[in-house]
Amino acid sequence: MATLISGKNTVLEAIKAERKIERVFVQDGTNKDLQHMLRERDIAFDIVSKQDLGNLLPGNHQGIVAEVADYELLTLEDALAKPTERKLYVMLDSIEDPHNLGAILRSADAFNVDGVIIPKRRSAQVTATVAKVSTGAIEYVDVIQVTNLHQTIRKLKENGFWIVGTDMDTPQTIHDIDANANLCVVIGSEGKGMSRLIRDNCDYIVKIPMSGHVNSLNASVSAAIVLYEIYRKRG
């Protein structure tokens, strides 16, 4: 199986990460630098028209589309087996917008997150849109797919993790997070937040302190702020 990805940075990072690339399609007259890299690395590519490229993968493809090996999704067991101290995961509860997932992957790469946990159902999955929005970060952050978030939380706790929920209705703030522990930060959907069962199983809930008139942020922005605070505390 293969996945079509688009966008200059997305394709560039796939090349750098040595992802298996079946074929690359470049719009005539564009991306000369990437064409040079493809030749250097002996990666096959075709020069095509803008219309043909749009037919292959509609949208803002930035003049380049690549057919690459599917992105591997890890199990929780495989992720936990990696020898990393002070692990940091992000768990997404009902995040269905692929743009949010892509943006969260981008922040996860920026702030040393070990993996992003997504459920098999009622969640955005790894697609061409997610890969493009992540601008290549998907090559460097583990995506951990699980069947049940509640059971996953229980397994994480058994492995020494603290589960940190995010919500505005709590006295604690992100400044109260103990960054020295193994952490799993839960980000809920913009409309409903975390589900009741997930919220009840968090060790504690934190909010982002704000002073504006509209005290709400989209899920990916909230995730970025929380992850930066942990990154800052870890030095």
Secondary structure as GFF3:
##gff-version 3
##sequence-region A 1 235
A	DSSP	beta_strand	2	6	.	.	.	ID=ss1
A	DSSP	alpha_helix	8	16	.	.	.	ID=ss2
A	DSSP	beta_strand	21	27	.	.	.	ID=ss3
A	DSSP	alpha_helix	32	40	.	.	.	ID=ss4
A	DSSP	beta_strand	45	48	.	.	.	ID=ss5
A	DSSP	alpha_helix	50	56	.	.	.	ID=ss6
A	DSSP	beta_strand	64	69	.	.	.	ID=ss7
A	DSSP	alpha_helix	76	80	.	.	.	ID=ss8
A	DSSP	beta_strand	88	93	.	.	.	ID=ss9
A	DSSP	alpha_helix	98	110	.	.	.	ID=ss10
A	DSSP	beta_strand	115	119	.	.	.	ID=ss11
A	DSSP	alpha_helix	128	133	.	.	.	ID=ss12
A	DSSP	three_ten_helix	137	139	.	.	.	ID=ss13
A	DSSP	beta_strand	142	146	.	.	.	ID=ss14
A	DSSP	alpha_helix	149	158	.	.	.	ID=ss15
A	DSSP	beta_strand	161	166	.	.	.	ID=ss16
A	DSSP	three_ten_helix	174	176	.	.	.	ID=ss17
A	DSSP	beta_strand	182	188	.	.	.	ID=ss18
A	DSSP	alpha_helix	196	200	.	.	.	ID=ss19
A	DSSP	beta_strand	204	206	.	.	.	ID=ss20
A	DSSP	alpha_helix	219	234	.	.	.	ID=ss21
###
